[in-house]
Amino acid sequence: AAVFVGPVFTAPFLLFSGSLLTVKTIPHYIRWVSHISFLKYYFEGTMHCIYGYNRSDLLCNQPFCQFKNPDKFLRQLDLEDNVYWTDFWVLIFCNVVLRVLAYYVIRWKLHRSQ
């Protein structure tokens, strides 16, 4: 069942994570999906780790490099106001909640099978 349920459950989170559409361009009535998407926090945290913290300009061998400046790249993704530690703690919280939930589901399934 997990082979079928997993992609169906993950697809909306992937669509609203901010990697395909920025959160500001998502209509207001479905923007709440992006705030509960754990993939959004992974994406924002990763982008901030790679391109944040006043990183120096990226090397480019081309005559025109649109994203040579990492701050410009973060602005393009609407992540210039992102706080890394918020993403970190939200992901820790999601991990703890899912582990506790999995524990109780497995415990319930074992108790029901006996």
C-alpha positions in Angstrom: 0.0 0.0 0.0 2.9 2.4 0.7 4.1 2.2 -2.9 0.8 3.7 -4.0 0.0 6.0 -1.0 3.5 7.5 -0.7 3.6 9.4 -4.1 0.0 10.5 -3.7 0.8 11.9 -0.3 4.1 13.5 -1.4 3.0 15.0 -4.7 1.1 18.0 -3.2 3.9 18.7 -0.8 6.4 18.7 -3.7 4.2 21.0 -5.8 3.8 23.6 -3.0 7.4 23.3 -1.6 8.6 26.4 -3.3 11.0 24.7 -5.7 8.5 24.8 -8.6 6.5 27.9 -7.6 7.5 30.5 -5.2 5.2 30.6 -2.1 4.2 34.2 -2.9 2.8 33.2 -6.3 0.6 30.4 -4.9 -3.0 31.6 -4.6 -4.0 32.6 -1.0 -6.7 29.9 -0.7 -4.2 27.1 -1.1 -1.1 28.7 0.3 -1.7 26.9 3.6 -0.5 23.6 1.9 3.0 25.1 1.5 3.2 25.9 5.2 2.5 22.3 6.2 4.9 20.9 3.5 8.0 19.4 5.1 9.7 19.7 1.7 9.3 23.4 1.8 11.5 23.6 4.9 14.0 21.2 3.4 14.2 23.3 0.3 14.5 26.7 2.1 17.1 25.4 4.5 19.2 23.9 1.8 19.1 27.0 -0.4 19.9 29.2 2.6 22.9 27.0 3.6 24.3 27.0 0.1 23.7 30.6 -1.0 23.1 32.4 2.3 25.4 33.8 5.0 27.0 36.5 2.8 28.6 34.0 0.4 31.0 35.5 -2.1 30.1 35.7 -5.8 30.0 32.4 -7.7 32.6 31.5 -10.3 31.3 31.8 -13.9 33.1 31.2 -17.2 30.3 32.6 -19.3 30.2 36.3 -20.5 26.7 36.7 -18.8 25.8 35.0 -15.5 22.5 35.9 -14.2 22.9 34.3 -10.8 26.6 35.0 -10.1 25.5 36.9 -7.0 24.0 34.5 -4.4 21.9 37.2 -2.9 20.2 37.8 -6.3 19.6 34.1 -6.5 17.9 34.0 -3.1 15.8 37.1 -4.1 14.7 35.4 -7.3 13.4 32.4 -5.2 11.8 34.8 -2.6 14.1 33.4 0.1 16.0 36.6 1.1 14.0 36.8 4.4 14.4 33.2 5.2 15.6 32.2 8.7 17.6 29.0 8.6 17.0 28.0 12.3 13.2 28.2 11.8 13.5 25.6 9.0 15.8 23.5 11.2 13.4 23.4 14.2 10.3 22.8 12.1 12.1 19.8 10.5 13.1 18.5 13.9 9.5 18.8 15.1 8.2 17.0 12.1 10.7 14.2 12.6 9.7 13.8 16.2 6.0 13.9 15.5 6.3 11.3 12.7 8.4 9.0 14.8 6.0 9.1 17.7 3.1 8.6 15.4 4.8 5.6 13.7 5.5 4.1 17.1 1.9 4.3 18.2 0.6 3.0 14.8 2.9 0.0 15.0 2.0 -0.6 18.6 -1.7 -0.5 17.8 -1.2 -2.8 14.8 0.7 -5.3 16.9 -1.9 -5.2 19.7 -4.7 -5.6 17.2 -3.1 -8.7 15.6 -2.7 -10.5 18.9 
